[in-house]
Amino acid sequence: MKAVLVGVQKISFENETGELIDGVKIHMLYPDVGVHGLKADTKFIRTELFNHFDCNFDELKNSAENNSEVDLDYGPRDKIVNISILKPEE
């Protein structure tokens, strides 16, 4: 699925049971049925999964600062399994 990346942030904290929650939150915009304009959405990706993506955090940060288009690959249970940064069309 293609989306415009508008924000990215590192997340790291312990939940109420002491489990470490560590990962990356991405903020994006994309067209969606029933939405006039673009839908705004946020997804969390655990670090152990994110470390296998085609891009790293700094590349995503630069893309978010430029509102670049990305291609999101989804796996089972609607989880993001990869993000590819798309080159701007000229």
PyMOL commands that set and color helices and strands:
alter all, ss='L'
color gray80, all
select helices_A, chain A and resi 47-50+57-65+76-78
alter helices_A, ss='H'
color red, helices_A
select strands_A, chain A and resi 2-14+20-30+39-46+69-74+80-85
alter strands_A, ss='S'
color yellow, strands_A
deselect
rebuild
show_as cartoon
